[in-house]
Amino acid sequence: MNILNTKTAILNTIREKATLKQQVYQNTKEIFEDLRDVLEGLVLEYNEELKDADEKVQLEYEDRGEFEFQIKVASDILVFSLHTNVFQFNRDHNVWEQNYVRINPDNAYSGIINIYNFLYDSFKYTRYDDLGYLVARIFINREKHYIVEGKRQMGLLQTDLSASKATKESLRTIVETAINYSLNFDLLVPPYDNVKIMSVAQIFEKIQNARIQTGKRLGFQFKSDDV
């Protein structure tokens, strides 16, 4: 009898969780496609405003497949990446303080869209050792509610999972905030001690490939609330 009960419990859990996670993933995938549309439209709109400027400052959109696309803005690249798994918030996360999640814990299962910031030259010159930074991540749940977690400027967008539904208008706000943050997140000179020694092999590699590890905060501690 215990074996049958255990088997039934396992089968029910598989059915319920599989259905829930498939729903969450499908929602996240749909929002990711909406985000793709928003980004393509935004590039056209901004470039129309920039048509009298140097063509080098025009925005560029690039589709990198089903799970990734990117936008070039000035000397920056923002990469939007869809994670293929579904996650639940850990018990220390503030979403568990919200009635929306406490009443129905299934609302805490979320898909994730990550937004990374890289230097354009890192891609142009194939500098594999260069660093990028996670600017924000968007969590989408089974009801297409979302929160944004990330840098201080990004985190102000939405933290109440119950109060927000992802729309193209809200996605545009997220994109423009991420762009604005990245443009103002300047490249700093690395600490002298981090670059004062270079081997012969490194200098030859630099000459051939222009590869010195670069990142906006290379050598500095990078915290989740840095601006």
mmCIF file of the C-alpha atoms, coordinates in Angstrom:
data_MODEL
# 
_entry.id   MODEL 
# 
loop_
_atom_site.group_PDB 
_atom_site.id 
_atom_site.type_symbol 
_atom_site.label_atom_id 
_atom_site.label_alt_id 
_atom_site.label_comp_id 
_atom_site.label_asym_id 
_atom_site.label_entity_id 
_atom_site.label_seq_id 
_atom_site.pdbx_PDB_ins_code 
_atom_site.Cartn_x 
_atom_site.Cartn_y 
_atom_site.Cartn_z 
_atom_site.occupancy 
_atom_site.B_iso_or_equiv 
_atom_site.pdbx_formal_charge 
_atom_site.auth_seq_id 
_atom_site.auth_comp_id 
_atom_site.auth_asym_id 
_atom_site.auth_atom_id 
_atom_site.pdbx_PDB_model_num 
ATOM 1   C CA . MET A 1 1   ? 0.000  0.000  0.000   1.00 0.00 ? 1   MET A CA 1 
ATOM 2   C CA . ASN A 1 2   ? 2.811  2.409  0.899   1.00 0.00 ? 2   ASN A CA 1 
ATOM 3   C CA . ILE A 1 3   ? 4.533  1.615  -2.384  1.00 0.00 ? 3   ILE A CA 1 
ATOM 4   C CA . LEU A 1 4   ? 1.345  2.415  -4.302  1.00 0.00 ? 4   LEU A CA 1 
ATOM 5   C CA . ASN A 1 5   ? 0.846  5.661  -2.391  1.00 0.00 ? 5   ASN A CA 1 
ATOM 6   C CA . THR A 1 6   ? 4.429  6.674  -3.045  1.00 0.00 ? 6   THR A CA 1 
ATOM 7   C CA . LYS A 1 7   ? 4.090  5.871  -6.741  1.00 0.00 ? 7   LYS A CA 1 
ATOM 8   C CA . THR A 1 8   ? 0.850  7.844  -6.984  1.00 0.00 ? 8   THR A CA 1 
ATOM 9   C CA . ALA A 1 9   ? 2.434  10.828 -5.216  1.00 0.00 ? 9   ALA A CA 1 
ATOM 10  C CA . ILE A 1 10  ? 5.409  10.729 -7.576  1.00 0.00 ? 10  ILE A CA 1 
ATOM 11  C CA . LEU A 1 11  ? 3.200  10.521 -10.671 1.00 0.00 ? 11  LEU A CA 1 
ATOM 12  C CA . ASN A 1 12  ? 0.991  13.388 -9.466  1.00 0.00 ? 12  ASN A CA 1 
ATOM 13  C CA . THR A 1 13  ? 4.017  15.544 -8.735  1.00 0.00 ? 13  THR A CA 1 
ATOM 14  C CA . ILE A 1 14  ? 5.467  14.820 -12.164 1.00 0.00 ? 14  ILE A CA 1 
ATOM 15  C CA . ARG A 1 15  ? 2.182  15.693 -13.871 1.00 0.00 ? 15  ARG A CA 1 
ATOM 16  C CA . GLU A 1 16  ? 1.561  18.862 -11.866 1.00 0.00 ? 16  GLU A CA 1 
ATOM 17  C CA . LYS A 1 17  ? 5.115  20.200 -11.955 1.00 0.00 ? 17  LYS A CA 1 
ATOM 18  C CA . ALA A 1 18  ? 5.677  19.314 -15.590 1.00 0.00 ? 18  ALA A CA 1 
ATOM 19  C CA . THR A 1 19  ? 2.474  21.125 -16.595 1.00 0.00 ? 19  THR A CA 1 
ATOM 20  C CA . LEU A 1 20  ? 3.346  24.137 -14.444 1.00 0.00 ? 20  LEU A CA 1 
ATOM 21  C CA . LYS A 1 21  ? 6.900  24.391 -15.729 1.00 0.00 ? 21  LYS A CA 1 
ATOM 22  C CA . GLN A 1 22  ? 5.821  23.996 -19.345 1.00 0.00 ? 22  GLN A CA 1 
ATOM 23  C CA . GLN A 1 23  ? 3.343  26.817 -18.860 1.00 0.00 ? 23  GLN A CA 1 
ATOM 24  C CA . VAL A 1 24  ? 5.977  29.048 -17.262 1.00 0.00 ? 24  VAL A CA 1 
ATOM 25  C CA . TYR A 1 25  ? 8.494  28.313 -20.022 1.00 0.00 ? 25  TYR A CA 1 
ATOM 26  C CA . GLN A 1 26  ? 5.939  28.955 -22.773 1.00 0.00 ? 26  GLN A CA 1 
ATOM 27  C CA . ASN A 1 27  ? 5.023  32.286 -21.185 1.00 0.00 ? 27  ASN A CA 1 
ATOM 28  C CA . THR A 1 28  ? 8.687  33.257 -20.913 1.00 0.00 ? 28  THR A CA 1 
ATOM 29  C CA . LYS A 1 29  ? 9.317  32.281 -24.534 1.00 0.00 ? 29  LYS A CA 1 
ATOM 30  C CA . GLU A 1 30  ? 6.356  34.398 -25.681 1.00 0.00 ? 30  GLU A CA 1 
ATOM 31  C CA . ILE A 1 31  ? 7.594  37.390 -23.662 1.00 0.00 ? 31  ILE A CA 1 
ATOM 32  C CA . PHE A 1 32  ? 11.076 36.862 -25.131 1.00 0.00 ? 32  PHE A CA 1 
ATOM 33  C CA . GLU A 1 33  ? 9.603  37.070 -28.645 1.00 0.00 ? 33  GLU A CA 1 
ATOM 34  C CA . ASP A 1 34  ? 7.695  40.238 -27.649 1.00 0.00 ? 34  ASP A CA 1 
ATOM 35  C CA . LEU A 1 35  ? 10.999 41.621 -26.378 1.00 0.00 ? 35  LEU A CA 1 
ATOM 36  C CA . ARG A 1 36  ? 12.596 40.797 -29.730 1.00 0.00 ? 36  ARG A CA 1 
ATOM 37  C CA . ASP A 1 37  ? 9.848  42.745 -31.538 1.00 0.00 ? 37  ASP A CA 1 
ATOM 38  C CA . VAL A 1 38  ? 10.234 45.680 -29.139 1.00 0.00 ? 38  VAL A CA 1 
ATOM 39  C CA . LEU A 1 39  ? 13.987 45.801 -29.712 1.00 0.00 ? 39  LEU A CA 1 
ATOM 40  C CA . GLU A 1 40  ? 13.695 45.662 -33.512 1.00 0.00 ? 40  GLU A CA 1 
ATOM 41  C CA . GLY A 1 41  ? 11.131 48.469 -33.497 1.00 0.00 ? 41  GLY A CA 1 
ATOM 42  C CA . LEU A 1 42  ? 13.158 50.548 -31.069 1.00 0.00 ? 42  LEU A CA 1 
ATOM 43  C CA . VAL A 1 43  ? 16.270 50.300 -33.272 1.00 0.00 ? 43  VAL A CA 1 
ATOM 44  C CA . LEU A 1 44  ? 14.318 51.589 -36.293 1.00 0.00 ? 44  LEU A CA 1 
ATOM 45  C CA . GLU A 1 45  ? 12.779 54.406 -34.247 1.00 0.00 ? 45  GLU A CA 1 
ATOM 46  C CA . TYR A 1 46  ? 16.053 55.569 -32.717 1.00 0.00 ? 46  TYR A CA 1 
ATOM 47  C CA . ASN A 1 47  ? 17.941 55.342 -36.018 1.00 0.00 ? 47  ASN A CA 1 
ATOM 48  C CA . GLU A 1 48  ? 15.327 57.560 -37.638 1.00 0.00 ? 48  GLU A CA 1 
ATOM 49  C CA . GLU A 1 49  ? 16.132 60.176 -34.980 1.00 0.00 ? 49  GLU A CA 1 
ATOM 50  C CA . LEU A 1 50  ? 19.860 59.639 -35.551 1.00 0.00 ? 50  LEU A CA 1 
ATOM 51  C CA . LYS A 1 51  ? 19.800 59.743 -39.361 1.00 0.00 ? 51  LYS A CA 1 
ATOM 52  C CA . ASP A 1 52  ? 21.671 63.069 -39.419 1.00 0.00 ? 52  ASP A CA 1 
ATOM 53  C CA . ALA A 1 53  ? 24.382 61.776 -37.055 1.00 0.00 ? 53  ALA A CA 1 
ATOM 54  C CA . ASP A 1 54  ? 27.503 59.768 -37.861 1.00 0.00 ? 54  ASP A CA 1 
ATOM 55  C CA . GLU A 1 55  ? 26.432 56.312 -39.050 1.00 0.00 ? 55  GLU A CA 1 
ATOM 56  C CA . LYS A 1 56  ? 28.798 54.784 -36.482 1.00 0.00 ? 56  LYS A CA 1 
ATOM 57  C CA . VAL A 1 57  ? 26.462 55.834 -33.681 1.00 0.00 ? 57  VAL A CA 1 
ATOM 58  C CA . GLN A 1 58  ? 23.426 54.190 -35.235 1.00 0.00 ? 58  GLN A CA 1 
ATOM 59  C CA . LEU A 1 59  ? 21.941 51.288 -33.308 1.00 0.00 ? 59  LEU A CA 1 
ATOM 60  C CA . GLU A 1 60  ? 22.337 47.790 -34.722 1.00 0.00 ? 60  GLU A CA 1 
ATOM 61  C CA . TYR A 1 61  ? 20.108 44.806 -34.015 1.00 0.00 ? 61  TYR A CA 1 
ATOM 62  C CA . GLU A 1 62  ? 21.396 41.254 -34.521 1.00 0.00 ? 62  GLU A CA 1 
ATOM 63  C CA . ASP A 1 63  ? 19.400 38.053 -34.198 1.00 0.00 ? 63  ASP A CA 1 
ATOM 64  C CA . ARG A 1 64  ? 21.564 35.272 -32.788 1.00 0.00 ? 64  ARG A CA 1 
ATOM 65  C CA . GLY A 1 65  ? 19.053 32.446 -32.879 1.00 0.00 ? 65  GLY A CA 1 
ATOM 66  C CA . GLU A 1 66  ? 16.064 31.170 -30.956 1.00 0.00 ? 66  GLU A CA 1 
ATOM 67  C CA . PHE A 1 67  ? 17.417 31.987 -27.525 1.00 0.00 ? 67  PHE A CA 1 
ATOM 68  C CA . GLU A 1 68  ? 19.499 35.114 -28.027 1.00 0.00 ? 68  GLU A CA 1 
ATOM 69  C CA . PHE A 1 69  ? 19.595 38.500 -29.736 1.00 0.00 ? 69  PHE A CA 1 
ATOM 70  C CA . GLN A 1 70  ? 21.614 41.644 -29.219 1.00 0.00 ? 70  GLN A CA 1 
ATOM 71  C CA . ILE A 1 71  ? 21.717 45.361 -29.820 1.00 0.00 ? 71  ILE A CA 1 
ATOM 72  C CA . LYS A 1 72  ? 24.749 47.562 -30.407 1.00 0.00 ? 72  LYS A CA 1 
ATOM 73  C CA . VAL A 1 73  ? 24.511 51.041 -28.915 1.00 0.00 ? 73  VAL A CA 1 
ATOM 74  C CA . ALA A 1 74  ? 27.565 53.266 -29.403 1.00 0.00 ? 74  ALA A CA 1 
ATOM 75  C CA . SER A 1 75  ? 30.512 51.309 -27.904 1.00 0.00 ? 75  SER A CA 1 
ATOM 76  C CA . ASP A 1 76  ? 28.278 48.881 -26.016 1.00 0.00 ? 76  ASP A CA 1 
ATOM 77  C CA . ILE A 1 77  ? 26.469 45.669 -26.811 1.00 0.00 ? 77  ILE A CA 1 
ATOM 78  C CA . LEU A 1 78  ? 23.468 44.426 -24.864 1.00 0.00 ? 78  LEU A CA 1 
ATOM 79  C CA . VAL A 1 79  ? 22.833 40.692 -25.159 1.00 0.00 ? 79  VAL A CA 1 
ATOM 80  C CA . PHE A 1 80  ? 19.358 39.362 -24.344 1.00 0.00 ? 80  PHE A CA 1 
ATOM 81  C CA . SER A 1 81  ? 19.417 35.666 -23.484 1.00 0.00 ? 81  SER A CA 1 
ATOM 82  C CA . LEU A 1 82  ? 16.544 33.285 -22.735 1.00 0.00 ? 82  LEU A CA 1 
ATOM 83  C CA . HIS A 1 83  ? 17.288 30.551 -20.195 1.00 0.00 ? 83  HIS A CA 1 
ATOM 84  C CA . THR A 1 84  ? 15.673 27.247 -21.155 1.00 0.00 ? 84  THR A CA 1 
ATOM 85  C CA . ASN A 1 85  ? 15.012 26.142 -17.574 1.00 0.00 ? 85  ASN A CA 1 
ATOM 86  C CA . VAL A 1 86  ? 12.374 27.166 -15.029 1.00 0.00 ? 86  VAL A CA 1 
ATOM 87  C CA . PHE A 1 87  ? 13.397 28.164 -11.508 1.00 0.00 ? 87  PHE A CA 1 
ATOM 88  C CA . GLN A 1 88  ? 11.836 28.755 -8.128  1.00 0.00 ? 88  GLN A CA 1 
ATOM 89  C CA . PHE A 1 89  ? 12.963 31.677 -5.960  1.00 0.00 ? 89  PHE A CA 1 
ATOM 90  C CA . ASN A 1 90  ? 15.023 30.682 -2.949  1.00 0.00 ? 90  ASN A CA 1 
ATOM 91  C CA . ARG A 1 91  ? 13.397 31.060 0.462   1.00 0.00 ? 91  ARG A CA 1 
ATOM 92  C CA . ASP A 1 92  ? 15.402 34.189 1.303   1.00 0.00 ? 92  ASP A CA 1 
ATOM 93  C CA . HIS A 1 93  ? 14.056 36.120 -1.678  1.00 0.00 ? 93  HIS A CA 1 
ATOM 94  C CA . ASN A 1 94  ? 11.641 38.949 -0.914  1.00 0.00 ? 94  ASN A CA 1 
ATOM 95  C CA . VAL A 1 95  ? 8.930  37.528 -3.224  1.00 0.00 ? 95  VAL A CA 1 
ATOM 96  C CA . TRP A 1 96  ? 8.048  35.124 -0.412  1.00 0.00 ? 96  TRP A CA 1 
ATOM 97  C CA . GLU A 1 97  ? 6.961  38.130 1.660   1.00 0.00 ? 97  GLU A CA 1 
ATOM 98  C CA . GLN A 1 98  ? 4.286  38.928 -0.931  1.00 0.00 ? 98  GLN A CA 1 
ATOM 99  C CA . ASN A 1 99  ? 0.777  37.531 -0.397  1.00 0.00 ? 99  ASN A CA 1 
ATOM 100 C CA . TYR A 1 100 ? 0.592  36.698 -4.100  1.00 0.00 ? 100 TYR A CA 1 
ATOM 101 C CA . VAL A 1 101 ? 3.299  34.066 -3.614  1.00 0.00 ? 101 VAL A CA 1 
ATOM 102 C CA . ARG A 1 102 ? 2.474  33.011 -0.054  1.00 0.00 ? 102 ARG A CA 1 
ATOM 103 C CA . ILE A 1 103 ? -1.120 32.170 -1.026  1.00 0.00 ? 103 ILE A CA 1 
ATOM 104 C CA . ASN A 1 104 ? -0.046 30.196 -4.089  1.00 0.00 ? 104 ASN A CA 1 
ATOM 105 C CA . PRO A 1 105 ? 3.630  29.093 -4.112  1.00 0.00 ? 105 PRO A CA 1 
ATOM 106 C CA . ASP A 1 106 ? 3.247  28.031 -7.763  1.00 0.00 ? 106 ASP A CA 1 
ATOM 107 C CA . ASN A 1 107 ? 3.467  31.750 -8.579  1.00 0.00 ? 107 ASN A CA 1 
ATOM 108 C CA . ALA A 1 108 ? 7.122  31.640 -7.520  1.00 0.00 ? 108 ALA A CA 1 
ATOM 109 C CA . TYR A 1 109 ? 8.145  29.423 -10.447 1.00 0.00 ? 109 TYR A CA 1 
ATOM 110 C CA . SER A 1 110 ? 9.699  31.642 -13.092 1.00 0.00 ? 110 SER A CA 1 
ATOM 111 C CA . GLY A 1 111 ? 11.516 31.650 -16.378 1.00 0.00 ? 111 GLY A CA 1 
ATOM 112 C CA . ILE A 1 112 ? 14.476 33.999 -16.764 1.00 0.00 ? 112 ILE A CA 1 
ATOM 113 C CA . ILE A 1 113 ? 15.580 36.443 -19.446 1.00 0.00 ? 113 ILE A CA 1 
ATOM 114 C CA . ASN A 1 114 ? 19.103 37.747 -18.820 1.00 0.00 ? 114 ASN A CA 1 
ATOM 115 C CA . ILE A 1 115 ? 20.457 41.071 -20.102 1.00 0.00 ? 115 ILE A CA 1 
ATOM 116 C CA . TYR A 1 116 ? 24.255 41.306 -20.381 1.00 0.00 ? 116 TYR A CA 1 
ATOM 117 C CA . ASN A 1 117 ? 26.423 44.320 -21.191 1.00 0.00 ? 117 ASN A CA 1 
ATOM 118 C CA . PHE A 1 118 ? 29.634 43.871 -23.197 1.00 0.00 ? 118 PHE A CA 1 
ATOM 119 C CA . LEU A 1 119 ? 32.013 46.219 -24.959 1.00 0.00 ? 119 LEU A CA 1 
ATOM 120 C CA . TYR A 1 120 ? 31.479 46.289 -28.724 1.00 0.00 ? 120 TYR A CA 1 
ATOM 121 C CA . ASP A 1 121 ? 35.228 45.970 -29.318 1.00 0.00 ? 121 ASP A CA 1 
ATOM 122 C CA . SER A 1 122 ? 35.270 42.714 -27.340 1.00 0.00 ? 122 SER A CA 1 
ATOM 123 C CA . PHE A 1 123 ? 33.090 41.189 -30.071 1.00 0.00 ? 123 PHE A CA 1 
ATOM 124 C CA . LYS A 1 124 ? 34.683 43.078 -32.977 1.00 0.00 ? 124 LYS A CA 1 
ATOM 125 C CA . TYR A 1 125 ? 38.215 41.951 -32.116 1.00 0.00 ? 125 TYR A CA 1 
ATOM 126 C CA . THR A 1 126 ? 37.187 38.527 -30.745 1.00 0.00 ? 126 THR A CA 1 
ATOM 127 C CA . ARG A 1 127 ? 38.691 39.226 -27.323 1.00 0.00 ? 127 ARG A CA 1 
ATOM 128 C CA . TYR A 1 128 ? 37.504 36.048 -25.632 1.00 0.00 ? 128 TYR A CA 1 
ATOM 129 C CA . ASP A 1 129 ? 38.975 36.999 -22.247 1.00 0.00 ? 129 ASP A CA 1 
ATOM 130 C CA . ASP A 1 130 ? 37.023 40.255 -21.988 1.00 0.00 ? 130 ASP A CA 1 
ATOM 131 C CA . LEU A 1 131 ? 34.328 40.518 -19.376 1.00 0.00 ? 131 LEU A CA 1 
ATOM 132 C CA . GLY A 1 132 ? 30.636 41.304 -19.629 1.00 0.00 ? 132 GLY A CA 1 
ATOM 133 C CA . TYR A 1 133 ? 28.237 42.140 -16.836 1.00 0.00 ? 133 TYR A CA 1 
ATOM 134 C CA . LEU A 1 134 ? 24.746 40.989 -15.971 1.00 0.00 ? 134 LEU A CA 1 
ATOM 135 C CA . VAL A 1 135 ? 22.763 44.231 -16.036 1.00 0.00 ? 135 VAL A CA 1 
ATOM 136 C CA . ALA A 1 136 ? 19.380 42.722 -15.224 1.00 0.00 ? 136 ALA A CA 1 
ATOM 137 C CA . ARG A 1 137 ? 17.296 39.596 -15.267 1.00 0.00 ? 137 ARG A CA 1 
ATOM 138 C CA . ILE A 1 138 ? 13.579 39.446 -15.893 1.00 0.00 ? 138 ILE A CA 1 
ATOM 139 C CA . PHE A 1 139 ? 11.539 36.774 -14.122 1.00 0.00 ? 139 PHE A CA 1 
ATOM 140 C CA . ILE A 1 140 ? 8.281  35.664 -15.788 1.00 0.00 ? 140 ILE A CA 1 
ATOM 141 C CA . ASN A 1 141 ? 5.797  33.426 -13.967 1.00 0.00 ? 141 ASN A CA 1 
ATOM 142 C CA . ARG A 1 142 ? 2.813  31.242 -14.951 1.00 0.00 ? 142 ARG A CA 1 
ATOM 143 C CA . GLU A 1 143 ? 0.471  34.265 -15.173 1.00 0.00 ? 143 GLU A CA 1 
ATOM 144 C CA . LYS A 1 144 ? 2.952  36.385 -17.167 1.00 0.00 ? 144 LYS A CA 1 
ATOM 145 C CA . HIS A 1 145 ? 3.618  38.513 -14.120 1.00 0.00 ? 145 HIS A CA 1 
ATOM 146 C CA . TYR A 1 146 ? 7.193  39.692 -13.863 1.00 0.00 ? 146 TYR A CA 1 
ATOM 147 C CA . ILE A 1 147 ? 9.810  41.342 -11.703 1.00 0.00 ? 147 ILE A CA 1 
ATOM 148 C CA . VAL A 1 148 ? 13.168 42.832 -12.698 1.00 0.00 ? 148 VAL A CA 1 
ATOM 149 C CA . GLU A 1 149 ? 16.257 42.144 -10.625 1.00 0.00 ? 149 GLU A CA 1 
ATOM 150 C CA . GLY A 1 150 ? 19.634 43.703 -11.214 1.00 0.00 ? 150 GLY A CA 1 
ATOM 151 C CA . LYS A 1 151 ? 21.643 46.852 -10.895 1.00 0.00 ? 151 LYS A CA 1 
ATOM 152 C CA . ARG A 1 152 ? 20.246 49.601 -8.711  1.00 0.00 ? 152 ARG A CA 1 
ATOM 153 C CA . GLN A 1 153 ? 18.784 51.556 -11.613 1.00 0.00 ? 153 GLN A CA 1 
ATOM 154 C CA . MET A 1 154 ? 17.194 48.433 -13.097 1.00 0.00 ? 154 MET A CA 1 
ATOM 155 C CA . GLY A 1 155 ? 15.770 47.167 -9.827  1.00 0.00 ? 155 GLY A CA 1 
ATOM 156 C CA . LEU A 1 156 ? 13.559 50.214 -9.485  1.00 0.00 ? 156 LEU A CA 1 
ATOM 157 C CA . LEU A 1 157 ? 11.422 49.072 -12.412 1.00 0.00 ? 157 LEU A CA 1 
ATOM 158 C CA . GLN A 1 158 ? 9.333  46.368 -10.777 1.00 0.00 ? 158 GLN A CA 1 
ATOM 159 C CA . THR A 1 159 ? 9.707  44.317 -7.591  1.00 0.00 ? 159 THR A CA 1 
ATOM 160 C CA . ASP A 1 160 ? 6.086  43.341 -6.866  1.00 0.00 ? 160 ASP A CA 1 
ATOM 161 C CA . LEU A 1 161 ? 5.310  40.100 -8.688  1.00 0.00 ? 161 LEU A CA 1 
ATOM 162 C CA . SER A 1 162 ? 1.568  40.486 -8.138  1.00 0.00 ? 162 SER A CA 1 
ATOM 163 C CA . ALA A 1 163 ? 1.314  44.005 -9.557  1.00 0.00 ? 163 ALA A CA 1 
ATOM 164 C CA . SER A 1 164 ? 2.893  43.642 -12.969 1.00 0.00 ? 164 SER A CA 1 
ATOM 165 C CA . LYS A 1 165 ? 2.015  41.927 -16.213 1.00 0.00 ? 165 LYS A CA 1 
ATOM 166 C CA . ALA A 1 166 ? 4.583  41.905 -18.982 1.00 0.00 ? 166 ALA A CA 1 
ATOM 167 C CA . THR A 1 167 ? 3.430  44.029 -21.922 1.00 0.00 ? 167 THR A CA 1 
ATOM 168 C CA . LYS A 1 168 ? 5.294  45.529 -24.847 1.00 0.00 ? 168 LYS A CA 1 
ATOM 169 C CA . GLU A 1 169 ? 5.126  48.900 -23.097 1.00 0.00 ? 169 GLU A CA 1 
ATOM 170 C CA . SER A 1 170 ? 6.714  47.561 -19.913 1.00 0.00 ? 170 SER A CA 1 
ATOM 171 C CA . LEU A 1 171 ? 9.302  45.633 -21.948 1.00 0.00 ? 171 LEU A CA 1 
ATOM 172 C CA . ARG A 1 172 ? 10.265 48.828 -23.775 1.00 0.00 ? 172 ARG A CA 1 
ATOM 173 C CA . THR A 1 173 ? 10.788 50.545 -20.424 1.00 0.00 ? 173 THR A CA 1 
ATOM 174 C CA . ILE A 1 174 ? 13.082 47.702 -19.350 1.00 0.00 ? 174 ILE A CA 1 
ATOM 175 C CA . VAL A 1 175 ? 15.080 47.876 -22.604 1.00 0.00 ? 175 VAL A CA 1 
ATOM 176 C CA . GLU A 1 176 ? 15.510 51.653 -22.503 1.00 0.00 ? 176 GLU A CA 1 
ATOM 177 C CA . THR A 1 177 ? 16.511 51.561 -18.842 1.00 0.00 ? 177 THR A CA 1 
ATOM 178 C CA . ALA A 1 178 ? 19.097 48.864 -19.598 1.00 0.00 ? 178 ALA A CA 1 
ATOM 179 C CA . ILE A 1 179 ? 20.476 50.898 -22.506 1.00 0.00 ? 179 ILE A CA 1 
ATOM 180 C CA . ASN A 1 180 ? 20.654 54.065 -20.431 1.00 0.00 ? 180 ASN A CA 1 
ATOM 181 C CA . TYR A 1 181 ? 22.358 52.233 -17.574 1.00 0.00 ? 181 TYR A CA 1 
ATOM 182 C CA . SER A 1 182 ? 24.940 50.636 -19.863 1.00 0.00 ? 182 SER A CA 1 
ATOM 183 C CA . LEU A 1 183 ? 25.762 53.908 -21.630 1.00 0.00 ? 183 LEU A CA 1 
ATOM 184 C CA . ASN A 1 184 ? 26.437 55.543 -18.276 1.00 0.00 ? 184 ASN A CA 1 
ATOM 185 C CA . PHE A 1 185 ? 28.366 52.565 -16.888 1.00 0.00 ? 185 PHE A CA 1 
ATOM 186 C CA . ASP A 1 186 ? 31.755 53.806 -18.040 1.00 0.00 ? 186 ASP A CA 1 
ATOM 187 C CA . LEU A 1 187 ? 34.932 51.912 -18.782 1.00 0.00 ? 187 LEU A CA 1 
ATOM 188 C CA . LEU A 1 188 ? 37.371 52.592 -15.930 1.00 0.00 ? 188 LEU A CA 1 
ATOM 189 C CA . VAL A 1 189 ? 41.160 52.456 -16.053 1.00 0.00 ? 189 VAL A CA 1 
ATOM 190 C CA . PRO A 1 190 ? 42.106 49.187 -14.279 1.00 0.00 ? 190 PRO A CA 1 
ATOM 191 C CA . PRO A 1 191 ? 44.257 49.386 -11.120 1.00 0.00 ? 191 PRO A CA 1 
ATOM 192 C CA . TYR A 1 192 ? 47.947 49.724 -11.995 1.00 0.00 ? 192 TYR A CA 1 
ATOM 193 C CA . ASP A 1 193 ? 48.921 46.544 -10.115 1.00 0.00 ? 193 ASP A CA 1 
ATOM 194 C CA . ASN A 1 194 ? 46.592 44.525 -12.335 1.00 0.00 ? 194 ASN A CA 1 
ATOM 195 C CA . VAL A 1 195 ? 48.397 45.450 -15.559 1.00 0.00 ? 195 VAL A CA 1 
ATOM 196 C CA . LYS A 1 196 ? 51.965 46.309 -14.549 1.00 0.00 ? 196 LYS A CA 1 
ATOM 197 C CA . ILE A 1 197 ? 53.477 42.943 -15.591 1.00 0.00 ? 197 ILE A CA 1 
ATOM 198 C CA . MET A 1 198 ? 53.152 41.328 -19.012 1.00 0.00 ? 198 MET A CA 1 
ATOM 199 C CA . SER A 1 199 ? 54.945 38.280 -20.369 1.00 0.00 ? 199 SER A CA 1 
ATOM 200 C CA . VAL A 1 200 ? 56.597 38.086 -23.790 1.00 0.00 ? 200 VAL A CA 1 
ATOM 201 C CA . ALA A 1 201 ? 53.888 35.661 -24.889 1.00 0.00 ? 201 ALA A CA 1 
ATOM 202 C CA . GLN A 1 202 ? 51.203 38.111 -23.801 1.00 0.00 ? 202 GLN A CA 1 
ATOM 203 C CA . ILE A 1 203 ? 52.721 41.044 -25.688 1.00 0.00 ? 203 ILE A CA 1 
ATOM 204 C CA . PHE A 1 204 ? 53.068 38.960 -28.870 1.00 0.00 ? 204 PHE A CA 1 
ATOM 205 C CA . GLU A 1 205 ? 49.479 37.818 -28.499 1.00 0.00 ? 205 GLU A CA 1 
ATOM 206 C CA . LYS A 1 206 ? 48.445 41.434 -27.941 1.00 0.00 ? 206 LYS A CA 1 
ATOM 207 C CA . ILE A 1 207 ? 50.217 42.526 -31.117 1.00 0.00 ? 207 ILE A CA 1 
ATOM 208 C CA . GLN A 1 208 ? 48.611 39.763 -33.142 1.00 0.00 ? 208 GLN A CA 1 
ATOM 209 C CA . ASN A 1 209 ? 45.127 39.850 -31.671 1.00 0.00 ? 209 ASN A CA 1 
ATOM 210 C CA . ALA A 1 210 ? 44.799 43.067 -29.650 1.00 0.00 ? 210 ALA A CA 1 
ATOM 211 C CA . ARG A 1 211 ? 43.852 40.865 -26.688 1.00 0.00 ? 211 ARG A CA 1 
ATOM 212 C CA . ILE A 1 212 ? 44.285 42.473 -23.307 1.00 0.00 ? 212 ILE A CA 1 
ATOM 213 C CA . GLN A 1 213 ? 41.487 41.445 -20.972 1.00 0.00 ? 213 GLN A CA 1 
ATOM 214 C CA . THR A 1 214 ? 39.061 44.330 -20.780 1.00 0.00 ? 214 THR A CA 1 
ATOM 215 C CA . GLY A 1 215 ? 35.916 44.980 -18.806 1.00 0.00 ? 215 GLY A CA 1 
ATOM 216 C CA . LYS A 1 216 ? 34.205 48.090 -17.543 1.00 0.00 ? 216 LYS A CA 1 
ATOM 217 C CA . ARG A 1 217 ? 35.179 47.293 -13.951 1.00 0.00 ? 217 ARG A CA 1 
ATOM 218 C CA . LEU A 1 218 ? 38.158 44.974 -14.477 1.00 0.00 ? 218 LEU A CA 1 
ATOM 219 C CA . GLY A 1 219 ? 40.121 44.709 -11.237 1.00 0.00 ? 219 GLY A CA 1 
ATOM 220 C CA . PHE A 1 220 ? 37.385 46.330 -9.177  1.00 0.00 ? 220 PHE A CA 1 
ATOM 221 C CA . GLN A 1 221 ? 34.890 44.535 -6.945  1.00 0.00 ? 221 GLN A CA 1 
ATOM 222 C CA . PHE A 1 222 ? 31.561 44.534 -8.779  1.00 0.00 ? 222 PHE A CA 1 
ATOM 223 C CA . LYS A 1 223 ? 28.512 44.483 -6.521  1.00 0.00 ? 223 LYS A CA 1 
ATOM 224 C CA . SER A 1 224 ? 24.851 43.978 -7.336  1.00 0.00 ? 224 SER A CA 1 
ATOM 225 C CA . ASP A 1 225 ? 23.966 47.578 -6.513  1.00 0.00 ? 225 ASP A CA 1 
ATOM 226 C CA . ASP A 1 226 ? 26.825 49.353 -8.305  1.00 0.00 ? 226 ASP A CA 1 
ATOM 227 C CA . VAL A 1 227 ? 25.880 52.273 -10.528 1.00 0.00 ? 227 VAL A CA 1 
# 
